[in-house]
Amino acid sequence: MPPSDEVTVAQLCGKCRAQLSTFDIKKDNMMLTTKDEIWCPHCNENTPEVRDVAGRLETIQRETASYPKLAPAKPFTSKLEK
């Protein structure tokens, strides 16, 4: 786990979204946008590099799974339609 002033950035394939590598960087120097390409062994070609904070999607999925399950909303019908 990186020190508290650093984050782990995941490098993903821009085509198949496979995680290809990670690196740690200081928060102040973090840049998630890039025009670089990265070699993807799954696609067998250079693809646009996509960067994301490592673990972000898993954290979002865990949080949304903890939300209470609600009953589906009933369609709205106006009293004037009857």
For each residue, the residues with C-beta under 8 A, 3 or more apart:
1:
2: 6 7 8 24
3: 6
4:
5: 26 27 28
6: 2 3 24 25 26 27
7: 2 24 25 27 30 53 54
8: 2 22 23 24 53 54 55
9: 22 23 24 25 30 32 51 52 53 54
10: 19 21 22 51 52 53 54
11: 19 20 21 22 23 38 49 50 51
12: 17 18 19 20 49 50 51 52
13: 16 17 18 20 38 40 42 43 47 49 50
14: 17 38 47 48 49 50
15: 40 43 45 47 48
16: 13 40 42 43 47
17: 12 13 14 50
18: 12 13 40 42
19: 10 11 12 22
20: 11 12 13 38 39 40 41
21: 10 11
22: 8 9 10 11 19 54
23: 8 9 11
24: 2 6 7 8 9
25: 6 7 9 29 30
26: 5 6 29 30
27: 5 6 7 30
28: 5
29: 25 26
30: 7 9 25 26 27
31: 34 51
32: 9 51 52 53
33: 51
34: 31 49 51
35: 48
36: 48 49
37: 46 47 48 49
38: 11 13 14 20 46 47 48 49
39: 20 45 46
40: 13 15 16 18 20 43 44 45 46 47
41: 20 44
42: 13 16 18
43: 13 15 16 40 47
44: 40 41
45: 15 39 40
46: 37 38 39 40
47: 13 14 15 16 37 38 40 43
48: 14 15 35 36 37 38
49: 11 12 13 14 34 36 37 38
50: 11 12 13 14 17
51: 9 10 11 12 31 32 33 34
52: 9 10 12 32 56 57
53: 7 8 9 10 32 56
54: 7 8 9 10 22
55: 8 58 59
56: 52 53 59 60
57: 52 60 61
58: 55 61 62
59: 55 56 62 63
60: 56 57 63 64
61: 57 58 64 65
62: 58 59 65 66
63: 59 60 66 67
64: 60 61 67
65: 61 62
66: 62 63
67: 63 64
68:
69:
70:
71:
72:
73:
74:
75:
76:
77: 81 82
78: 81
79: 82
80:
81: 77 78
82: 77 79
